Structure formats: C-alpha cells, structure tokens
Amino acid sequence: MPHLMRLTRETEARLEHLCRHTGLSKTELIDRCVGIGMDDLEAQLYMESATRQPARTSETSLDQLLRESGLGA
C-alpha cells in the first residue's frame, strides 16, 4: 500500500527538525507518531466505553422485584 501524504510546511519543517535531532528517517518518525496517536486514541475510547454503563435489561419487572424483596405492595 503506497504511503501518500501531504504535510503542511510547518509539519514538514518540524519533521525535518526531528529527523536531524533523532537520526531517524521521516518514515520511522511518521510511523512512531501515528502509532502513538493510535495508542492514545484507543486508550481514550476504551476509557469512554468503560465509563458508559449499558442499559440494564431484565425480564423481571420492577414491581415483581419489590414484591419479592418485601418492599412492594
């Protein structure tokens, strides 16, 4: 799969700067940045899904539960 990507001048300059300072190629840096971004996004989505509580479905009615517990009429 070809890697076709257009970067802004600012991003390109930042990437060049990182290449010089790290000794890594653009491809390596882009792969790392995308991997880190995906890890962060997956973690965020995991946390969001963990905080959401699914709607409780029950075949037993609330009235029946209250009667069985002794709290109902």
C-alpha distances in whole Angstrom, upper triangle without the diagonal:
4,6,9,12,16,18,22,25,26,23,22,25,25,22,24,27,25,24,27,29,26,25,22,19,17,14,16,18,15,14,18,19,16,17,21,20,19,22,24,23,23,27,28,27,29,32,32,32,34,37,37,39,39,42,44,45,48,50,53,55,56,59,59,58,61,63,62,62,65,64,64,67
4,6,9,13,16,19,21,23,20,19,22,23,20,21,24,23,21,25,27,25,24,20,17,15,12,15,17,14,14,17,18,16,17,21,20,19,22,25,24,24,28,29,28,30,33,33,33,36,38,38,41,41,44,46,47,51,53,56,57,58,62,62,60,63,66,64,64,68,66,67,70
4,6,10,12,16,18,20,17,15,19,19,16,18,21,20,18,22,24,22,21,18,14,12,9,13,14,11,11,14,14,13,15,18,17,17,20,22,21,22,25,26,26,28,31,31,32,34,36,36,39,39,42,45,46,50,52,55,56,57,61,61,59,61,64,63,63,66,65,65,68
4,7,10,14,16,18,15,14,18,18,16,18,21,20,19,22,24,23,23,19,16,13,12,15,15,12,13,17,16,14,17,20,18,18,22,23,22,24,27,27,27,29,32,32,32,35,37,37,40,40,43,46,47,51,53,56,57,58,61,62,60,62,65,65,64,67,66,66,69
4,6,10,13,14,12,11,15,15,13,15,18,18,17,21,22,22,21,18,15,12,11,14,14,10,12,15,14,12,16,18,16,17,20,21,20,22,25,25,25,28,30,30,31,34,35,36,39,39,42,45,47,50,53,56,56,57,60,61,59,61,64,64,63,66,65,65,68
4,7,9,12,10,9,13,14,13,14,17,18,17,20,22,22,22,20,17,13,13,16,15,12,15,17,15,14,18,20,18,19,22,23,22,24,27,27,27,30,32,31,33,35,36,37,40,41,43,47,48,52,55,57,58,58,62,62,61,63,66,65,65,68,66,66,69
4,6,8,6,6,10,10,10,12,14,15,15,18,19,20,20,18,16,12,13,16,13,11,14,16,14,14,17,18,16,18,21,21,21,24,26,25,26,29,30,30,32,35,36,36,40,41,43,47,49,52,55,57,58,58,61,62,61,62,66,65,64,67,65,66,69
4,5,5,6,9,10,10,12,14,15,16,18,20,21,22,20,18,14,16,18,16,14,17,18,16,16,20,20,18,21,23,23,22,26,27,26,28,31,32,31,33,36,36,37,41,42,44,48,50,54,56,59,59,59,62,63,62,63,67,66,65,68,66,66,69
4,5,5,6,9,10,10,12,14,15,17,18,20,20,19,18,14,17,19,16,15,19,20,17,18,22,22,20,23,26,25,25,28,30,29,31,34,34,34,37,39,39,40,44,45,48,51,53,57,60,62,62,62,66,67,65,66,70,69,68,71,69,70,72
4,5,5,6,9,10,11,12,14,16,17,18,20,19,18,14,17,19,15,15,18,19,16,17,21,20,19,22,24,23,23,27,28,27,29,32,32,32,35,37,37,38,42,43,46,50,52,55,59,61,61,60,64,65,63,64,68,68,66,69,67,68,71
4,5,5,6,9,10,10,12,14,15,16,17,16,15,11,14,15,12,11,15,15,12,14,17,17,15,18,21,20,20,24,25,24,26,29,29,30,32,34,35,36,40,41,44,47,49,53,56,58,59,58,62,63,61,62,66,65,64,67,65,65,69
4,5,5,6,9,10,10,12,14,15,16,14,13,9,12,14,12,11,15,15,13,15,18,18,18,20,23,22,23,26,27,27,29,31,32,33,35,37,38,39,43,44,47,50,52,56,59,61,61,61,65,66,64,65,69,68,67,70,68,69,72
4,5,5,6,9,10,11,12,14,15,15,14,11,15,16,13,13,17,17,15,17,20,20,20,23,25,24,25,28,29,29,31,33,34,34,37,39,39,41,44,46,49,52,54,58,61,63,64,63,67,68,66,67,71,70,69,72,70,70,74
4,5,5,6,9,10,11,12,14,13,13,11,14,14,11,11,15,14,12,15,18,17,17,20,22,21,22,25,26,26,28,30,31,32,34,36,36,38,42,43,46,49,52,55,59,60,61,60,64,65,63,64,68,67,66,69,67,67,71
4,5,5,6,9,10,10,11,10,9,7,10,11,8,8,12,12,10,13,16,15,16,18,20,20,21,24,25,25,27,30,30,31,34,35,36,38,41,43,46,49,51,55,58,60,61,60,64,65,62,64,67,67,65,68,67,68,71
4,5,5,6,9,10,10,10,9,7,11,12,10,11,15,15,14,16,19,19,19,22,24,24,25,28,29,29,31,33,34,35,37,39,40,42,45,47,50,53,55,58,62,64,64,64,68,68,66,68,71,70,69,72,70,71,75
4,5,5,6,9,10,11,11,10,14,14,11,13,16,15,14,18,20,19,20,23,24,24,25,28,29,29,31,33,34,35,37,39,40,41,45,47,50,53,55,59,62,64,65,64,68,68,66,68,71,70,69,72,70,71,74
4,5,5,6,8,8,9,9,12,11,8,11,13,12,11,15,16,16,17,20,21,21,23,25,26,26,29,30,31,32,35,36,37,39,42,44,47,50,53,56,59,61,62,61,65,66,63,65,68,67,66,69,67,68,72
4,6,5,5,5,6,6,10,9,8,10,13,12,13,16,17,17,18,21,22,23,25,27,27,29,31,32,33,35,37,38,39,41,44,46,49,52,54,58,61,63,64,64,67,68,65,67,70,69,68,71,70,71,74
4,6,6,8,9,10,13,13,11,14,17,16,16,19,21,20,22,25,25,26,28,30,30,31,34,35,36,38,40,41,42,44,47,49,53,55,58,61,64,66,67,67,70,71,68,70,73,72,71,74,72,74,77
4,6,8,11,12,15,13,11,15,17,15,15,19,20,19,21,24,24,24,27,29,29,30,33,34,34,36,38,39,40,42,46,48,51,54,56,59,63,65,66,65,69,69,66,68,71,70,69,72,70,72,75
4,5,9,10,13,10,9,13,14,12,13,17,17,17,19,21,21,22,25,26,27,28,31,31,32,34,36,37,38,41,44,46,49,52,54,57,60,62,63,63,67,67,64,66,69,68,66,70,68,70,73
4,7,10,12,10,10,13,15,14,15,18,19,19,21,23,23,24,27,28,29,31,33,34,35,37,39,39,41,43,46,48,51,54,56,59,62,64,66,65,69,69,67,69,72,70,69,72,71,72,76
4,7,8,6,6,10,11,10,12,15,15,16,18,20,21,22,24,25,26,28,30,31,32,34,36,37,39,40,44,45,49,51,53,56,59,61,63,63,66,67,64,66,69,68,67,70,69,70,73
4,5,5,6,9,10,11,12,14,15,17,18,20,21,23,24,26,27,29,30,31,33,35,36,37,39,41,44,45,49,51,53,56,59,62,63,63,67,67,65,67,70,69,67,71,69,70,74
4,5,5,6,8,10,10,12,14,15,16,18,20,21,22,24,26,27,28,30,31,33,34,36,37,39,42,43,47,49,51,55,58,60,61,61,65,65,63,65,68,67,66,69,68,69,72
4,5,5,6,9,10,11,12,14,15,16,18,20,21,22,24,26,27,28,30,31,32,34,36,37,40,41,45,47,49,52,55,58,59,59,63,63,61,63,66,65,64,68,66,67,70
4,6,5,6,9,10,10,12,14,15,16,18,20,21,22,24,26,27,29,30,31,33,35,36,39,40,44,46,48,51,54,57,58,58,62,62,60,62,65,64,63,66,65,66,69
4,5,5,6,9,10,10,12,14,15,16,18,20,21,22,24,26,27,28,30,31,33,35,38,39,43,45,47,51,54,56,57,57,61,61,59,61,64,63,61,65,63,64,68
4,5,5,6,8,10,10,12,14,15,16,18,20,21,22,24,26,27,28,30,32,33,36,37,41,43,45,49,52,54,55,55,59,59,57,59,62,61,60,63,62,63,66
4,6,5,6,9,10,10,12,14,15,16,18,20,21,22,24,26,27,28,30,32,35,36,39,42,43,47,49,52,53,53,57,57,55,57,60,59,58,62,60,61,64
4,5,5,6,8,10,10,12,14,15,16,18,20,21,22,24,26,27,29,30,33,35,38,41,43,46,49,51,52,52,56,56,54,56,59,58,57,60,59,60,63
4,5,5,6,9,10,11,12,14,15,16,18,20,21,22,24,26,27,29,32,33,37,40,42,45,48,50,51,51,55,55,53,55,58,57,56,59,58,58,62
4,6,5,6,9,10,10,12,14,15,16,18,20,21,22,24,26,27,30,31,35,37,39,43,46,48,49,49,53,53,51,53,56,55,54,57,56,57,60
4,5,5,6,9,10,10,12,14,15,16,18,20,21,22,24,26,29,30,33,36,38,41,44,46,48,48,51,52,49,51,55,53,52,56,54,55,59
4,5,5,6,9,10,11,12,14,15,17,18,20,21,23,25,28,29,33,35,38,41,44,46,47,47,51,51,48,50,54,52,51,54,53,54,57
4,5,5,6,9,10,11,12,14,15,16,18,20,21,23,26,28,31,34,36,39,42,45,45,45,49,49,47,49,52,51,50,53,52,53,56
4,5,5,6,8,10,10,12,14,15,16,18,20,21,24,25,29,31,33,37,40,42,43,43,47,47,45,47,50,49,48,51,50,51,54
4,6,5,6,9,10,10,12,14,15,16,18,20,23,25,28,30,33,36,39,41,42,42,46,46,43,46,49,47,46,50,48,49,53
4,6,5,6,9,10,11,12,14,15,17,19,22,24,27,30,32,35,39,41,42,41,45,45,43,44,48,47,45,49,47,48,52
4,5,5,6,8,10,10,12,14,15,17,20,21,25,28,30,33,37,39,39,39,43,43,41,43,46,45,44,47,46,47,50
4,5,5,6,9,10,10,12,14,15,18,20,23,26,28,31,34,36,37,37,41,41,39,41,44,43,42,45,44,45,48
4,5,5,6,9,10,10,12,14,17,19,23,25,28,31,34,36,37,36,40,40,38,40,43,42,41,44,42,43,47
4,5,5,6,9,10,11,13,16,18,21,24,27,30,33,35,36,35,39,39,37,39,42,41,40,43,41,42,46
4,5,5,6,8,10,11,14,15,19,21,24,27,31,32,33,33,37,37,35,37,40,39,38,41,40,40,44
4,5,5,6,9,10,13,14,18,20,23,26,29,31,32,32,35,36,33,35,38,37,36,39,38,39,42
4,5,5,6,9,12,14,18,20,23,26,29,31,32,31,35,35,32,34,37,36,35,38,37,38,41
4,5,5,6,10,12,15,18,21,24,28,29,30,29,33,34,31,33,36,35,34,37,35,36,39
4,5,5,8,9,13,15,18,21,25,27,27,27,31,31,29,31,34,33,32,35,34,34,38
4,5,7,10,13,15,18,21,24,26,27,26,30,30,27,29,33,32,30,34,32,33,37
4,6,10,13,15,18,21,25,26,26,25,29,29,27,28,32,31,29,32,30,31,35
4,6,9,12,15,18,22,23,23,23,26,27,25,26,30,29,28,31,29,30,33
4,6,8,12,15,18,19,20,19,23,24,21,23,26,26,25,28,26,27,30
4,6,9,12,16,17,18,18,22,22,20,22,25,25,24,27,26,26,29
4,6,10,13,15,15,15,18,19,17,19,23,22,22,25,23,23,26
4,6,10,11,12,12,16,16,14,16,19,19,19,22,21,20,23
4,7,9,10,11,15,14,13,16,19,18,19,22,21,20,23
4,5,7,9,12,11,10,14,16,15,16,19,19,18,20
4,6,9,12,10,10,14,15,14,16,19,19,18,20
4,7,8,6,7,10,11,11,13,15,15,14,16
4,5,5,6,9,10,11,12,14,14,12,14
4,5,5,6,9,10,11,12,11,9,12
4,5,5,6,9,10,11,9,7,8
4,5,5,6,9,10,10,8,10
4,5,5,6,9,9,8,11
4,5,5,6,5,4,8
4,5,5,6,4,6
4,5,8,8,10
4,5,7,10
4,6,8
4,7
4
